[in-house]
Structure formats: structure tokens, C-alpha cells
Amino acid sequence: MSEKINSLDNIVLTKVTSKTTPNERISFNLSLKINGKIRELFNQPLWEKAYNKFDNTFRITINVDLKFKRKVIYSGKFIRKAVFFWTRNPKIHHRIWIFIIKDDSPFYPESEEEAKSKLFDIEEIIDIKLSSITDKVSTVYANVVVSWGKHNFTDPTKLLGRSNEEEIQLVNS
């Protein structure tokens, strides 16, 4: 029996506009999924075990570097947190539940699947200025590093991935 490992899947970088001038800004949508053992383990009984052992916060750090010809044109860091807490919500039939913090806003999922989706399915908008790109037609890609620390239910993990390449056309203004 082989143990399932954690992985980054479906790392997709999508540009919002295809043509832009060098002094304008361009937006990209970066999406990815964290799959594997951590996603399978992440359920209500695990939350309760972790809470009972005073391990009540799980934090995922996502570091993104947008690159053009090996040159980093954008570096960003995104955080996802899961906090296990004692609930008295009559809609939830468990003693310990979870809320997810994304962009400093808490979200209370109604199901385990919704919690997994909010925590492990990442979708971020990246807005950059293109002054560092001089070629008329350029390709940009994202290097992604996802990590989390040691907990009662997982060892420290670092996952690396690379997105597809997106072509940008610069128009002289």
C-alpha cells in the first residue's frame, strides 16, 4: 500500500488583457489546488483531535514569483488559515468546527467539503506594472511555493510548482 503524497495541481496563470502599454498595469488570475494526504485527512474528527491537543490553527503560506526570462517581476505572499474552535451553532452538529481566514476575512463553512475548498483551492488576482518588460511580445510564468509547519496531523511540508506561460503583447503608446 503506497502512502499518498501532497501535491500542487492545476497551476494556471491567466491574463485578463492581452495587449497593454509598458506603463500600464496588467492583471493575472492565478489558480491552483493543494491535493493529496493533507486534503484527505482534513476532516472534522481531525479538527477535534487537534483542538483537544491545543493545536488549533493551521496556516498555509503561498509564495508566488511571476517571472519574465528568469527575472522576477513580481513577488507576493498569500496566507490561508484554518482555526478550530468550540461551536454552539445549532446548524452544526459537532462540538468543534472550523473557520477559514482568507485575505484577513473569516469564512464559516457549512460542510467539510466547503472548508477544504476554501482552504486548499487557491485563486488570487495579481496586478503588476509592466515597466520591467521591454520585449514587444513576452511570456510570463509563475513559480509557486506552498508550505505549512508541523502539526499533530502533518509534518512540515514544502511544495513547489510552476504555472503555464502566458504571452503578453506590448503596444507602443
N, C-alpha and C positions, 0 to 999 in steps of 0.2 A: 504494500500500500504506500503510495507516494504522498508526501505532505504537500498541500497546495501552497504556493508562494505568492507573495504580494506583487502586483504589477501595475504599471501605468498603461492604460489602454485608450484608444481613440483620441490621441492628442491632435487636435485640429486647430489650426490658426486660419482665420478667415478675415479678409479685409472688408471694410464697409464700403469704401470707394476705390475705384481702380486707377483713376488719374488724379494727380494733385500737383501743386507747385511746391518748390523746395521750402518756402517759408510758411506753408500751411501745416496744419496738423492732420494726421490720419488716425483712424480708429481701427483696431483689430478686435476680433472676438476670439478668445482662447477658451477651448473646452477640453476637458479630459476626465477620465474616470479612474478611480482607485479601486482595483479589484483584487480578489484573492482571499487569503486566510482572514485578514482583518475584517473584510466586509462580511464574510460568513459568520465569524464569531460575534460580531457586534449586534447583540440582541438584548432583550430585557433581563433575562437571568444573569447575563454577564454584567449589565449595569448594576444590578442589585449586589452581586458579589463584590464588584469594585467599590461600590458605595460603602458596604459593610467593612471593607478594609481601608477606608479613608482615602481611596484613590478615586476622587470624584470629578476630575477634569481631564479630558483627553484633547490634546492640542495637535493640530496638523499645520505644518508650515510649508507653503508653496512658494519657492523662489523661481522667478522667470527672468530669463535674459533673452531679449529679442536681438538677433544678430544679423548683420549685413557683411558678407565677406569676412567672417571671423571677428569682426569688430562689433562690440556690444553697443547698441544704440538705445537700449532701454533696459533697466534692471528694476524689478519690482518684487514685492513680498506680499503675499496674501495669507491670512490666518483663518482657520476654521477651528472652532472649539465645541466640544460636547461636554455639557455639565450634567452630572447625575444628581438628582435631588429627590427629597421626600415630597410626595404629592398627596393632596387631599381632593383632587379634582374628581367629581363623581363620574365623569365620562371615561376616565382612565381606570381600569380595573387592576392596577398594580400599585404597590406601595412606593416603589422607586421608579422614577421616569427620567426623561432627558429633555434638555433644550439645547438647540444648536445656535451658536453665535457666528454670524457671517456679517462682515463689514460693520462690526460693533452693534448689530441689531439682533436681539434674541428671536428665535423662532421655536414654537412649541409644536412638534409634530404629533399627529393623532395616531400614527402607526409606526411600527419598527421600520417598514419599508420606506416610509416618508422620511424618517430620521436618517437612514442610510443614504438615501438620495441627496438630501440636503448637505450631508457631511462629506460624502465620497464622490459626488458628481460636481465637478468644478466648472463654472462658467464665469469668466471675467472679461470686462471690456478694458482694453489697453489703448490709451491715447498718447501718441508721440508726435514730436516735431521732427520733420524730415531734413533739417538743415545739415545733418552729418552725411547725408547720402548725396553723391554728386553724379552718379550714372543716370542716364535717361531712363533705362529700364533696369530695375534691380530686383533681387529676390531677398526676402526676409524670412527667417525661421526662428522658432523659439526653442531654447534649451530649458527644460523644466527639471527641478529638483524638489521632490516631496519628501518630508521627513517628520518623524514623531519620536518621542522619547520612550523610555522603559515604563511599563505599567504592569499591573498584576496579570493582565491578559495578553501582553505582547512585549517583545523585545524592541530595543531601539531599531528603527528602520530608516533607510535612505533609499529612495527610488529615483532613477534617472531616466529621462526620456527626451525625445526630440520630435518636434512637430513637422508637418509638411512645409514646403517652401511656398510662399506667396509672392507673386510678381507685382511690382509697383511701377507705374509709368509716371515719370516726372514731366510736366508740361512747363515750358518757359512762359513766364508771365509777361 
